[in-house]
Amino acid sequence: MSGNSESVADSGGPVTVPDNAPVLGYTRLSQESDRSIIGQKEDIREYCADRDLELVWILNDGTGLSGFDGSREKYDELRRHVSEGAVSAVVVRDLSRLSRNQNNWIRLLLALDERDVELHSVERACRYLRL
């Protein structure tokens, strides 16, 4: 799942996410967050283990990055994996870790929906499926 990962997408046709596709976690720590990156990672790992989700990677944008900022390296990588159909689910501690910008949120939700990728929130202990 690094920058060297191969795309599973074909030449523009529909992408089907395999049933055994891996799960990605995502972390980001803003100034106002009360949960450390280490804590977020622990929460994501525990959530996935409790639900038999095959967590293969946690993408971490680090500290001090705003959810309003649309240019976050690991967030962009997460979106690429979703668009390529390379993952079956994305897990975050809380939904605000992904984005606080409504336009970015809508684009991400549409990409998740288009590829049938589940979005899981540890904090709410639930998953969001289709729009």
N, C-alpha and C positions, 0 to 999 in steps of 0.2 A: 504494500500500500504506500510505498514511498514514491518519490518523483520518478522512479524507474519502473513503476508498475505498468503493465500493458493494459490497454483499453479492451474491454470486452464488447464494446459497441461495434456494430458493423457499419457499412457505408451509408449511414443515414436512416436505415430502416428502423422499425420498432425494436426495442430492446426488452427482452424478457429476463427478469431477475430469477436466477436458479433458486430452487427451494433451499439449497445448502449454502447460499451466498453468505459471506461473513457480515458481521455487525461492526460498525464503527462507533466509537465514543467521541465526544468533542468537549473540550474544556476551554474556558477563558475566564480570567479574573479581572474584573474592573475595580475601580476605586471603591465602589459602594458594595461590592460583594462581601458576604460574611463567611464564605466557604473557600478555603485555600484550594489551590490546584491539586495538591496531594489528596485533600479530602474529597474533592470532586471525582478524582480518579478512583479512589476507594469506593465511593458510592456507586459509580458506574459499574465497576467490577462486581460488586456484591449484587447489584440489581440484575446484571446479566447472568451471574451464576445461579441466582435464585429462580430464574426463568428459563434456564438452559439455552441461553442465547450465546452463540459462538462469537464472542468479542475477540477481534484479532488486532485491533489497533485503537489507541486513543490519540486523536489529533489535539494538540495543545497550542493555542495561540498565546499562551503566557499571560503576563500581568500587565495591567495598565492600558489595555486596548479597549476602546469603547465599542459597545454593541451598535453604535450609530455609524461606525466606520465600515464602509463596504469593502475596503481592501485589506483583508486579513489573510495572510498566507495559508494557514491551515483551514480556515473557513472556505476559502476558494478551492483547496484540495478536496475538502469534503463534498462540495458541490460538484466537482468533476467526477468523483466516484459515484455519486448519486446519478448524474446525467449519463454516465457510461453503463449504468445498470450493474455495477460491480458489488453492490451491498444490498442486503435485505432489510436492514434497519439502521437507524441512527439513534444513539442514546445520549442524552444530556442530563445533567443534574436537575436543571430547571430550564424552562423554555427561553428565558431571557439571555441565556448564555449564547444562543444562536444569533439573535439580532434584536435590536431595539428600533430598527428602521423599518417602517411598515412596507415600503416597496421591496426591500430585501427579503422580508418575511414572506410576502406574497409570492415572489419568484421562487423561493425555496420550497414553500408548500406546494406550488404547482409542479415543480420538478419531482418532489417526493411522490405526489399523486400520480403523475404521468408514468413513473417507473415502478409503481406499487411498492414503494419503500416505506416501511413503518417508521414513525417517530415516537420514541419513548421518552417520558419524563420521569426521572427518579423521584423528584420531589412530590409529584402528583401520583406516583405509583400507577401510571397508566400509559397506554399507547394510543396514538392517534393514527387511524388508518386512512380512509379515503375522505376527500372533501365532500 
